[in-house]
């Protein structure tokens, strides 16, 4: 470990005991940097707060990003995307419009976080499964429908007296854990985003999806999913096995806006 950077291995070595004061100071500073980076990314020209439209096109049609920009303001950019139809499995094509001067960006205040707590650095074990295993994840805009996501292995750990086996899916080569807990949707300083939060899983030994090994769940870096910043996202919801009965008082809480702004009233 350098004087300014704690690696995943260093994080894993603190688990099960209190970190030294030097390491704790490093972890707190890095957590602050992470939070600042998150805030900057949210208001970027194609950050979560910039998404103003997701438009799915009629079957068999496509639209280029350039054509989607016809008649749009200079602050707007476009991207294309694709998915499978829930009922038929046929490919669907769509476009997204991003506005660097969106109402959400203009009204955004902050996303508060819980104070850093090393107790929420959890050591777990990743166990790979047969290639191509999928697990259905309900999505927030699919009216109760689910989409099968590739889950390359199980993540097992003990918290308190409870053993958990959770499912993190393959998000472009990174394990993404979608989890829920008792803070979701409650009011006050301990409440978090109502539909759950996301967490990237750190492999502490540099291994990949195909080999078993240790992973670190740093819930201090749990974050509000994109659908907490724009209603134009369709985020996965936590499956039953990814729900804690206890409150996870770590990580981001819920986005704050000024002037009574609400992402669902646009």
N, C-alpha and C positions, 0 to 999 in steps of 0.2 A: 504493500500500500504506500502510495506517495503521501506527502503531507496534506494534499488537498483532495484526494480521490479515494473513495472506498469501493473496492471491487465486490463482485458477487461473492467471491470466496471469503472476503473479509466479513461480509454481512452474515454469511452462513456460520462463521466461527463465533459470532456473538450470540447465537441462538442458544437458549438454555441457560444463559447467564447475563449479567449486566455488562454492557460495553464499558471500556475505559472512558474516562472523561475526554481524552483526546479524540477517540473514535466517535464518541457521542457528539462532540462539537462538529466534527466533520460531517456526520450524518445529518445533523440539523441544518448545517449550511447547504449541503447538497439538496436537502428537501426544499429549502427556500428557493434555490436556483431552479429546481424542477417546477415549482409552483409558478415562478415568474415566467418560465418558458411556456408553460401551459396557457397562461393568460395572454401572452403574445401570440401564440398559435391560434387561439380562438378567434381573434379579431383580424387575422391575416386575410388577404383577398379571397382565398379559398379555404378559410377556416370554418369551423362549425357554425359560427354565427352569421357567416356570409351566405349560406344556402337559402335561397328564396323560392326555388321551384324545383321539384322533381316531376318530370312529365313522362309517363309511359305511353308509347306510341301504339297505334292500331296494329294488329297482327300483320306481320310481313312487311312492315315499313321501317325505315331508318331515317335519321336526320343527322347531318353533320353538325359539329360544334359551330362552324362558321355560319351555317344557315340558321341555327338556333339564335344567333346574335342579331339577326336582322331586326332593326327597329328598337334595339335595346340601348340603354344609357351607356356612356363610355366606361362607367365603373363596373359594368357587368362582364363576366367571362362565362364560358360554357364548357362542359365536359359531357362525354357520352358514357353510357353504362348499359349493362345487360344483366339479365337474370332468367330463371326458368319459371314458366307459368305454374302456379301451384296445382292446378287441376290437370293440365295436359303434359307438363314437362317441356313444352315447346319453348324455344328462346323468345324472350321479349327484349325490345330495345327501348332506350329512353335517353333523355337529356337532363342535365342539371344546369341551372343558372345560379351563378354566385355574384353577389353584389358587394363590392368593397365598402359601399356606403349604405348597407341594409339598415332597416329600422332596428333590428336586433343589435347590430354593432353600435348604432348611435345611442341606444338606451342601455347598453351593457354597463354594469357597475363592477362586479367581481364574482368570483366563485370562492367563498371562504373555505378554509381547510381546518381540520382538527389540528391541535398542536402535535408535533412529532412525538411519537411514542415507540421506543424500541421493542416494547412488548408485542407490537403488531408485526414484527419480523418473524414469520412462521416458517420453520423448516419442514419440507414435505418431500415425498418420494414420487418420482414419475415412473410409471410402468407402461411401456408401449403395448399396444394391442395389434391385432391383425390389420394390415394396411387397408385403408379404405373404409374403416368403420365410421358410420355416421350416427348422429343422435338428433332427434327432432327438437328444434328450438322454436317455441312460439315467438312471433314477431309483433311489435307493437301496432303495426298498421295492417295486419292481415286478418283482422276480425276473428281471432281465435285459431287461425290456420298456423301451421308450423312448416318450417323449412329444414331439411336435413343438412347438417353441417358436419364436416369431417372432424372427428375427435380422435387424434392419434394415440391417446393413452389416458390412463387414470392418474389423478393426483391424490395421494393419500397423506393425511396428517392427523394429529390429535390436538385439540384445543380444549383446555380444561379436562373434563372427563369424557369428552365426546370424540369419537373417531369419525372422520369425514372421508368420503371418496367423491371427488368432484371432477367435473368434465370441462376441460378447456379446449376450445376449438382452434383449428389452424387458420390463423389470420395472416395469410401471405407469408408463411414461414415462421411466424411467431405464435406462441401459445397465448390465447386471450381468454381469461376467466370472466364470465358473466355471473355475478353473484348478487344475492339479496340478503338483507339482514333486518333486524328489528328497528333500525333507525329510518328505514325507507318510508317517506311520506308523513313523518310526524312533524309537528310544529316545534319551533324553538331552536335553541342553539345546538341541539344534538340531532336534528332532523337532516336527512339526506334525500337525494332525488328519489321520487316515489317508485320508479320502475326498476330500481337496482343500479349497480355500478359495475364498471369494468376494471380489470387489472391485468397487466402484462406479466407473465410468469417468467422469472429469471432462472435459467439453468446455471447452477453454481459450478459445474465441472466442465462447461464448454461442450457438452454432448448434444446430440440432436434428438429428433423424434423417435429414431429407431432403436435407441439404447436406453435401458433403465438408468436412473441416477437421481441425485439430489436436485431439488429446485427450491428457490426462495419465493415466498409469497410476502411481499412488502406491502401490506395494506395501507401504509402511509401514502402510497402512490395510487390508491384506488381513485378512479376519476369518473366524473359524470359522463355518460355516453352521449354521442352526438345528438340523439333525440331530445336531450335536455336543453338544447340550444336552438333547435329548429324543428318544427313539426314536419318538415319535408324529408326527414330521415325515417327509416324503417329498422329499428334496432331489435336485436334478439333480446328476449327476456330470460331471466334465470330459470333453468329447469329445477325440478323439485330437489334434486341432489345437490344443487348449488345454493341452497338457502340456509342461512344460519338462523337459529332461534334467538340467539343473543345479539345485542347491538355491537356493530363493528365501528367503534368511535375513532376512526382513522381515515385519512384521505380527504378528498373533496366532499363538500356537502351538497349544495344546490345553487344554481346560478341566481344572481341578484340583478334586477333591472331597475332603472329609475322611471319615474313618472307613471307608475302603474302598468308598464308594458307587460304584455303576455304573449308568448310565442304562438298560442293557440287562437288568438283573436285576429290574426292578419288575414 
